Amino acid sequence: MVSYIAPTSSKTNWTALSQSAFQMDQCNSTSNIVYQRTKSAKPFKTAPEIKQRACHHTIFVHDLKGNDMFDGTFERPMKTIQAALFLTRILRAQHGSDQTLCMTIRGGTYYLGTNATTISSQIGAIALTTNDSNLVIENYQDERVILSGGTLLKLQWSVHAKTAAGGTIMKAQVPPSVNLDLFNELYIDDKRAIVAKYPNGDPSTQGLYAKDPGFSFDSQSWIPPVFNQSVEIHVQDPSRTGTVFPYFQLGLGGGASVFNPPRNFWSTASPPAGNNYVVPRGFTVKNDALPHIGNWSKPTTGFVHAFHSGYWGSWVFEIASINSTENTIMFGRGGFQEARGSNNGGAFYVANIFEELDSPNEWFLDKDTRTLYFMPNETMPQDFVASQIPCLISISGSSDENSVHNVLIQGLTLTQTSSTYMRDYMVPSGGDWAVHRGGTMYLTNTRNITITRNLFTQLGSNGMALIDYNDATSITLNEFVWLADSGIILVGNTNGIDGFSVASQPVNTLIQSNLIHETGIYIKQSSPVLISVSRSVSVIGNLMFNMPRAAININDGFYGNHTFSWNVLFNTVRETSDHGPINSWDRQPFLTDAVQSGLPSLWQHKSYIHHNTLFNNYRSVWPIDHDDGSCFYEDSYNFQVYGGKKNYLGHSKTDHHEIYVYSDANQGGFGSDSCLGDYAPSRGSSGWNETWINNTCILYNSSIPYNIDRCDTADLFVPYLASNKIYIPSETQVAFICNVNGSSARLSLDQWNSYGLDLGTSVQTTPDIETIIEWGREMLQHTE
């Protein structure tokens, strides 16, 4: 692991704060219901034990001792999981579909990528359908069961060449049984190897947060995109009057053609707060920025991984051609891995070029000759696994009425899958995200599915994908680590603006007591948990850290009724910018029955964010980033370090009983430099019905609690402020900034109160860190 970068002087209390936060057994929680602020919280408990139904029949699987001709008893186990699944279907036909059948897998590694017949991102090597309802798939007792998406390579190595630096490049022939098109990840001794790249560096453990990031900042210019007009859809009625984002809109085809389906909120001529979706066609680098480019024998094998110019995400492009004399690379397919687009890019690296194989643990596959090249460190590793499939387990009903139901999967390790960053991506709504609607485990048209106590590790795609209709999914007590993309994605669908008559969304999802970290290795517009076009999601008691962007991203305001509680989130936004541990947007209205059952409305149900511990370190700006248009949130009892409250272009948010620690730590003229940032409020469109009461805010350097745009005592349009506790450094005077008689003024608390603002609020001297920690403990353990 790369060491944590030393914090600035304002963050020297990181260790004490983090150690206190990780005492999870001292925290409390509510049950999985909508949070009510007036009720006392119940003691926190980890996810409950699953009450497994009695197995009518159990089929055992054992890779080493089994035989698919056996009867599946403990003494005569089957060899493969696929054969055991076939037997369950025979038994179900004999004994009825309501009986619970169990498949118990003995310890060992099951290479599901060997002789795989499916390569779809939505169909797993283990493919459960409606006829597989009432099924348990689990490991045997404490035995370790590993499901690999690859195939174990049997290779004969020989020396290819010595490098100038003294290294040795080895080579071997890849067996004909291996599908080279799906062999895009090499796993060596259970870890992802590095595709030959420049600059050198391991994408798994090095990024923009590291002293040696493995990216180059030496682009000189970006070749501008060609504008490709989309067909625009604008729905004028119904609309959300009184908001910045009142209308539903989409661009079809044109610039959106790179997505599947070919549509994008950002592909209209002038979407709110953005531009038409485009990406650059290539770029030119500075002299000597790519020192080997003149030697590239086949540049079209390569990929360019580049950050968006605003560092809101990243792109991956195929290389179409190069001009080594002019240091220019032209792009082929790609650039669809985030939704907003830009004319320019940022930091980049080039991968999958043979001539860049010059560092230990790098590899390259020559598909024309089926030759695998690898550069060891000192001694050759033992186990080489070639990825062959992106999806290990799929649970797919034929429709929402004919769903797969009552399936429990537990105790498995899922690993070594193919990467999917060049597969289809789509734009689900008006957030910044484009998503690949696939994953290592894929669910659609399901009810009452429980995924618990599994390990998702060393994967080329998303960990879990809940796509369209999935009702009452429980994801508990799992670990997600070393993922190329997101951890858990929930992505629904609508008929345009109509999400009312279309029941094609995840609903009533519980994500509890999971450990999610080291995500977004390739795709920087990613999160441990992504929620888009989904209903009533509860994210409770999870620990998430080490990711390039937000830990929890709510991509839109569809329906709402979400709960985010008792989570500990830190080391977020390590490689991107303008974000926080929890992020939300609401730019695209949808019709749902969130306000009243059976009655369509463009407004959503309130969502609740409470009792979380949020460290706003690395490149995070706001602990809870309620971005463009976010509305109907109640944020309470959160312990937030190094950042303040954000309101931007939205409305109807209540903030109470929060603790903000050193909220002015992120200074510099942008972002969280105060307790409360109320940005761009405008009568009739944003900033209305905002409340900030009963909060505790501790400032480290500043004595200015609020940054309220357009504050003017002659025409006050500010959040409702009352009964807060503001702490400022000793020997400073508090100042509330607002225009008085047309000029900016620094008001004392009494002067501020004279305008009816912050009545009941006190201003005191910043306490020591031990006192702050005790406040946090007390708040997280009790509610008023």
C-alpha positions, 0 to 999 in steps of 0.5 A: 500500500502507498503511504498516507500523504502527510496532512497539512498543519490543520490536519495533524489530529488525523490519527486521534480522530480516525482511531476514535472513529474506528471504535465501531462497537461504541457506535449505535444505529437504528433499524432498517426503517426511515429515520425519525429524528425525534426518536432515540437510536437503537444500539448499533448491531451488525447485519443480522444472521440469516435465518436459513430455511431448512434444506429439503435436499443438499447437493455437495460439490468438490473439485478434487474428489467429485465427479459429475456422474456422482449423486451429489451426496457428501460421500459422492460429491459432484465435481462442477457447480454447473453440473450441481445446478443442473441436478437441482433443476431435476430435483425441483421438477421432481419435488416441487418449486417451493422446496429449498434446495442447497448447494454446498461447495467444498474448499478449493479453486473453481476456474469458471473461466476454463472452457467458458461458453458465455462472455456476456457481462450480464450472463454468469458462468453460474446463471440462475433463472426463475426456475432456480428460486428457493436456492442456497449456494454456500461454502462448506463450514469454514472451507475457502471456496474460490470462484475464478473468472480465469483459467490456470495457465500451463506455460513453458517459459524461456528468455526473450531479452535482457533490458538495458536496466538489467531486467529479463523479459520472459515469454511463453506460448498461450494454449489454444484453449484460451480465448484471447479476446477475453484475456485482458487481465493477468493474475499472478499469485492471486494479484492483478499484474500490470499491463505494460505501461508508461509511465511505470507504476501499478494502477492498483496501488499508485495514483494521483494520491501517490508521490509516484502517481504512475500518470504523466502530466506532460500533455501539450494540447488536446485535439478538439472534438467534432461536434455531432448534433443529437436529436433533442427531447425536451418535456415542457409539461409536467415541470418542477416549477421553482427549481433550477432544473425544471424539465426532463431532457435527453439527447439521442444519437449524435454525440450520445451514440457512443453509449448503449443505449445512445442517449445522454442528458448531457447530449443536448445543445445546452444542458443546465450547468453543462455543455453538449457531450464531446470528448477529444479526438487525440492529444499531443505530448511534450517532447520526450514525454513518451520517450519510446513512442518512435519505437512502437511497432504496433501502437493500435494494441494500446490504450490511453487512460486519461482524466477528464479536464475537470478531474471529475472522472476518467476515460479510456481510449483505444489508440487509432494511430500515432505520429511519432514525429509530432508526438501525437496520438489519435483516439479510436473507440472510447471516452464513454466512461463518464457522462459529461465529456470535455474538449480536453483531458488531464493526466494520462498513461499509455498501456498495452504497448509491447515496447513499454514492457520494461518494469517488474510485474509488467506483461504484454500479450501478442495476440497475433502470435499467442505469445505472453511476455512477462518481466519478473522481479527476481524469481518467476512466480508460480501461478498465472491465471488468464481472465476469461469472463467478466461475470461469475454469477447472474440471477436473472428472472424473465420479468418483474412478474416472473422473478427469481426469488429466495436465493441466498449466496454466502461464504464464497470468494469471487475473483480474477475476472476480465476487465470491462472498461471497453464494454458498453456504458450508459448514462442512467440519469442527470448525474455525472456518471456513465455506468457499465451495467454489468458486474461480477455478480449481476441481478435483474428481476429478482426478489428476496436475494441475500448476498452475505459473507462473500469476498469480492477481490481482484476483479475487472469490473463492478463487484455487484450490479443490481439492474432494473427490478430487484426487490428486497435485496440484502447485501451484508457482511461482504468485503469488496477490494481491488476492483477495477470499477465500482463496488455495488451499483444500483441502476434502474430504468424508466420510460423517459420521464415516466418512472411511475408506471414502470416498475423497473428499478431496484427497491428496498435494498439493504447494504449493511456491514460491508467493508469496501476499499481499493476501488476504481483502479481503472475507472475513476468515475466510480464509487463503492456504492452508486445509486441511480434511478432506484427506490428506498435504499438503505446503506447502514454500518459500512466501512469504506475507504481508498477510492478515486471519487465519492464513497456513496454517490446518489446520481439523481433525485429519483423517488428518494426514501434512502437512508445512509447511516452509521457508515465510516467513510475516509480517503475518498476523492483521492484522484478526482476533484469537486466532490465529497465522501457522500455526493448527490445530484438532482438535475433530471426530474422523473414521475414517481409516486414517492409523495403519495402512493398511486399519485404521480409527482415530480417530487421525491420522498425525503432521504436521511443521512445520519450518524455517519463519521466522514473524514474529508481528507485527500481531495474531498471538498465537502463531507456531504456534497449536495450538488446541483439541485439536490433537495429533500434531505435531512442530515443529522448527527453526522461527525464530519471532519475537515469540511462544512455544509454545502447547498448548491442550486437545490432546496428543501434540506434540513441540517441539525445536530451535526458536528463539523470539525475544522470545517475551514481546513479546505481553504483556497477560495473554492469549496468548504472554507466555512461551516456553511456554504450557501452557493448561488441562492436565487428566489424562485429557483433555488435556496428556498426551504433550507435549514441549519439548526442545532449544529456544532461547528469548530473552525481551525483558522477562520472566524467566519462561520458562513459563506452565503452568496448574495447575502444582503440585509436589505433583502435577506434570502438565507437558510433558516439559522438558529441555536448553533454552537460556533467555535473559533480560534482564540484571540479572534473575533467572529464575523458574519459577512453580509451586505449592509447598505450596499457594502460588504460588512463584518457583523458581530453575533449581536448585529447578526441576531438583530436581523433575526438570524441565528437566534439562540446561537453561541460563539466560543473558543475552539476546544482541544481535540480530546473534547471534540472526540468526546462530543463525537462519541456522545453524539454517535451513541445517543440522540435527543 
